[in-house]
Amino acid sequence: MKCLLLEISKKRKFFTQERNFNQLIEFCKKFKANVFLVKLSKGKPAELEELIPAVCDSYYKTPDFEYSIIAPKITFKKIKNADKKNTIESYISKQLLFRKTVSIKKLQAKFKKFNLSYASFNNYLKKTVASLEQQGYTIRKNKEGNYYIQ
C-alpha cells in the first residue's frame, strides 16, 4: 500500500494517507520535516485526525513498520561536504572523459547551490585532473582556463 512517511527527526516518523499531502506542506516547511512516498508492507497509516495528536506528543513511539521509499516528496536534508565533493569530482571526470572542456567558471555556474569559493572549485578540479593523469590521460589547459583531454 502506498502512503506518506512524515519524518520529523531520525526517531520521529509518522505514516499517513497519500491524500493528506496538501495539508502537510505548510507544516513541513515550518518544521523542516521530510516527506517521502513509501510502499508500506507492515502497519497501517494514520488518518489526519490521528496524526495531529501523535505529532504533538513528544513521548510518541513510532510503531514497527516495514516500508521501502519510492520517492522523496519534500526534503530538507543538508548536503554533506563529502557528497558535494563526490558530486563535483564525478561531474568533472565525466565531462573530461566525454571530451568536453571544464573550467572553474563553468563549475561555479553549475554548482551555484553549493555556495563554494573559487578556491574550492579549483581544488576539486586539480584533484580530479591529477587522478585522471595518474590513470594515463593527458589533460591540457588552454589560455581561457578550460581543461580538456588531449
Residue pairs with C-beta under 8 A, 6 or more apart in sequence:
1 39
1 40
1 45
2 18
2 37
2 38
2 39
2 40
2 70
3 15
3 16
3 17
3 18
3 37
3 38
3 40
3 45
4 15
4 16
4 17
4 18
4 20
4 21
4 24
4 35
4 36
4 37
4 38
4 45
4 73
5 13
5 14
5 15
5 34
5 35
5 36
5 37
5 38
5 67
5 69
6 13
6 14
6 15
6 16
6 24
6 28
6 33
6 34
6 35
6 51
6 55
7 13
7 14
7 33
7 34
7 35
7 36
8 14
8 31
8 33
8 55
11 62
12 55
12 60
12 62
13 62
13 65
14 46
14 51
14 54
14 55
14 62
15 38
15 40
15 43
15 44
15 45
15 46
15 65
15 67
16 24
16 45
16 46
16 47
16 48
16 51
17 45
17 46
17 47
17 48
18 37
20 48
20 51
21 35
21 73
23 48
24 33
24 35
25 74
27 33
28 34
28 35
28 74
28 76
29 74
32 76
33 74
33 76
34 72
34 74
34 75
34 76
34 77
35 72
35 73
35 74
35 75
36 69
36 70
36 71
36 72
36 73
37 69
37 70
37 71
37 72
37 73
38 67
38 68
38 69
38 70
39 67
39 68
39 70
40 65
40 66
40 67
41 66
41 67
41 68
42 64
42 65
42 66
42 67
43 63
43 64
43 65
43 66
43 67
46 54
54 60
79 114
84 111
84 114
84 116
85 124
87 111
88 107
88 111
88 114
88 121
88 124
89 124
89 127
89 128
89 131
91 107
91 110
91 111
92 102
92 107
92 124
92 125
92 128
92 129
93 128
93 131
93 132
95 101
95 102
96 102
96 128
96 129
96 132
96 137
96 139
96 147
96 148
96 149
97 132
97 137
97 149
99 148
99 149
100 148
101 146
101 147
101 148
102 125
102 146
102 147
102 148
103 144
103 145
103 146
103 147
104 118
104 121
104 122
104 125
104 145
105 145
107 121
107 124
107 125
108 116
108 118
108 121
111 121
125 147
129 139
129 147
132 139
132 149
133 139
137 149
138 149
138 150
139 147
139 148
139 149
139 150
140 147
140 148
140 149
140 150
141 147
142 148
